[in-house]
Amino acid sequence: MINNIVRKIVVLAASLAAGAAFFVSYGFAAGSGNPNNHISFINLSVNDGLSQCTVLSCAQDTLGRMWFATQDGLNLYDGYEFRTFRNDAQDSTSVANNIIRKVFVDASGNIWVGTVKGLSWYDARSESFRNFPTDDRAVTGIADTGDGRLMVAAGGDLLFFDKAEMRFEEGNVLQ
């Protein structure tokens, strides 16, 4: 019972911290509270090339591009046009699944993608993905621990992923 409560608190805290960081960073970047700064916002939709109208998560990479998690693939917006990454059953280097629940940029600028089939890492050099299954548990949250690992919320569990070894750690699961 206590472990279940602790797990829920940790997952909730990680989700709230990520959400707060998103809104705070965009609020300060836009110059909120400063009347001398002009705030500009662009509304993007399927008419502009977004693959699906429901965006479940978004993140900005180190190049300033925006990544959008949708129920029909991962969308990359470079400020001019969209590029959509979808699963291809014949290509093991495509994203793990088309239902993307979370997109996350870690402290090193790596793009991590949470799908209903597992975790995917985007290799920018080859423009391909490396996939790490989570036994069909949907990845709904990703956070950087600051010690070379990711905390990954998947199917009600909190998993730890070693970024140097590129694998989930055995036995380090909070249930």
N, C-alpha and C positions, 0 to 999 in steps of 0.2 A: 504494500500500500504506500509506504513512504517513498520507495524508489519510483513508483508511478507518479507521485506528486512532484518529486524532484525533477524527473524527466520532463514533465509538462511545464514546470517553471522554467527550466533551462531552454526548452524549445521556444516558449513564449518570449523569454527575455532576448534570445537571439533574433527572433522575428521582429520584435519591437525595436531593438537596437538598429537592425538593418533599415527598417522603415524610417526611424527617426533620423538616421544618418542621411538617408536619401533626401528627406524634406528639408533638413537643416542645411545640407550642402547646397541644394538647389536654391533655397531661400537666400543664403548669403551670397552665392554666386550671382544671383540676379540683382543683388544690391538692395534687398528689402530694407525698408526703413530709411533709405537715403533718397530724398526727392530729386537729386541731381542725376541719378542713374535712370536710364530708360529701360523698362522691362518689356521684352518682346516674347511672344509665344506663338508657335505654329501648330495648328491642328492637323495631324496626319491621319489618313483613313485608308480604307481599301481602295478608294478612288485614286490615291497617290501611290499605290503599290503594296500596301500592307497586306499580308496574305490572309488575315482573318481579323474580324473586328474586336475580338476579346483579347486584350493584352493582360497577361497574368503577372508579368514582371518586366522590368526594364533596367538597363544599366548603361553607363557611358564608359567607353574604354579610354586608354591613354592617348589615343589619336583624336578623341573628341567625337567618335562615331557612337551612335545609339544602337543598342541591341534590344529587341523586343521578343519576349516569350509569348507565343500564341498557341492556340489549339490546332494550328495548321503550319507548324514549323517555327524555326528561329529566324527572325527578320533582322537584317543589318541595314541601318540607314546612315549614309555617309553625308547627309545634308542636301543631296541632290536626288538620289534614287534608292530604292530598296533592292536588296538581294535576299532571297529566301533560301535557307538551308533546310532540306527535308530528308527524312529517312529513305534510303533506297535498300531494299532487302538484298539486292545483289552486290552491294558495296559496304564492306565492313568499316570503311572510314567515313561513312555518313553518320549524321547525328543518330543517337540510339532510338528515337521515336519522334513522331510528329507532334505529339502533345507535350509541349514544353511548359513546365510549371515554374521554373526559376532560371534566371540568368544572373551571373555574379562575376564581377571582376575582382581578383584578389590583389594584394598589395604589390605583387610583381607584375601586374597587368595581364595575367592569364585570364582567359574567358572560360568559365565553368558553367555547364548547362545541366539543369535538373529536369529529367523527363519521367514519364510514367514507367519507364523500363530501367532507369538508372542514371548514373552520372556520366556526362561527356565533357571532355577537355578539347578545346579548339586549338589546333596547331596552326598558327598564323602563317608560318613559313610554307607549309604544304597546302594550306586552306582545306584541311581535313580534320576529322575528329578521331579521338581515341575514346572508346567506351568502356565503362566499368559497371557491370550489371549489379543490381541490388535485389535480386530474386523477385522481380516484378513488384517491388515496393516503390511507389511513386516518390520521387525526390521533391520535397516541397520547400526546403530551406537549405541554404549554404552559407557558412560564415567562416572567415579566416581566424584561426586561433592565435596567429602571431608566432607560432613555434614550428612552422613548416607543415602544419596540418590544417585540414578543413574539418569543420563539424558539418555533417550532412544529416538533415532530418529526412527520414525515409520510412514510410509505412508505420508511423508511430514510434519509431526507434531513433536514437541519435547515434550515428556512426562517425568514426574518425577515419579520415583519409590522409595517408602520408604522401605529400606532394613529391618528395625526393624519390621515393620508391615507386610512386605511381600505383598505389594499391590501398585497398581498405585494410585497416589494422585488424588483426584477429583478436577476439576477446574484449575489445574496447567498445562495447555496445551498451548504452544506457537504455533500459527497457521500461 
